[in-house]
Amino acid sequence: QVQLVESGGGLVQAGGSLRLSCAASGSIFSINDMGWYRQAPGNQRELVAAVTSGGITNYADSVKGRFTISRDNAKNTVYLQMNSLKPEDTAVYYCNVIGPLGSPTQSWGQGTQVTVSS
């Protein structure tokens, strides 16, 4: 089991930026695909960005061109740089390990709240 601890959220005005971090325990970090998810009130949790163990990235259409996912395997950490934030980006953001079938595989951490004011 991998423990995940997200941080870096906060309150920001529309057009602003935030950088989220996710620290993962365990030596398996470097061999796993990782993803950032978000859940807004009343909505299902959705995958917004993913990075493979080899560094290939993929994004949801809603964040493409604005968000950048990256990872530092030496630090067991995955990041999400969020630029040009919009009020609709407001949500709790979580990270997780992405399994072979594309689904998250670990217990969810506490997440980090991102609030974008208009």
N, C-alpha and C positions, 0 to 999 in steps of 0.2 A: 504494500500500500504506500502510495506517495502522499505526503502532506503538502498542501498548497496554501500559501499565504499571500494574498493580494494587498497592494498598497498603492497610494498615489492619487486617489480620487479627491474630489473637492468640488467647490462651487466656482464656476467660471462663466463669464459673459459669452454670448454668442460671438463666434469668430476667434475665440481664444484657444489655448492649447493646454493639454495635460499629458503627462507621461506616467503610465501605469507600470508597476512592477509585479512580478509573481515569482516568489521564491519557492522552489520545490525541494523537498528532501529526497534522499535516495540516489544511488549511483546509476539508476536506470534513466535518468533525465536525458542524457545525451543521445540515447538510442530511440527516443520516442518523439512522435509528432506532438506538437503542443498547439492549443487553441485558446483564443479569448472569446468569451461568450458574454452576452448581456441579457438582462431581464428588466423590462420596464413594468410598472404597475399594470396589472390586468393582461399582460402579454406573456406568451411563452418564452422561455429562454432560447436565444438564438446564437448561432456561431457567427462571429463577425470577422475573425481573422485567424489564419492558421499558418504554422511554419513546420516544415518537415525536419527530420533529424539532419538532413543535408542542407537546410537553409532555403528551400523553395517555399515561397509564400503564396497565399491565396486569400481573397477578401470577398466579403459580401458586397453586392452592388451599392448598397446604401453608404458604405464607408470607403469605397475604392477611390484612391487619389487623395484621401484626407488622413487615413490611418496607416501606420506602418508597424508591422510586427517584426520583432527581432529576438534573438536569443544569445545568451552567453553561456555556453556549456560548462566553462570553467567555474562559473558562479552558480550553476543550476538555476538560472533566472531567465525568464522570458519577459519582454517588454512590449508595451503598446503605446506608441507615440500617436497622439490624437491632435490633429490640427483642424482649423476652420470648424470648430465645434458648433453644432446646431442644437436648438432646444430638444429636438427629437432624439438626440443622442443621450438624453437623460435616462439613466438606468443604473442598476447595480451590475458591475462588471466582475466576471469570474474567469479564472483560467482552469484548464484541465488537460489531461493527457488524452489524445485522440487515438482510439484503438483501430484495429485493422478494418472494422466495419464502419468507421467514420463517426462512431459515437464516443462520448466521454466515458472514461473508464474508472475514474477515481471518485472518492467522496468529495463533495463540493466544500471549498473553503468558505470563509465568511463573506467574501466579495469586498468590493470597494465602491462606494457610492459616487457617481458622477452626476452633477446637476448643472445644466446649462441654462442660464437665464437669458431671456430675450431682451 
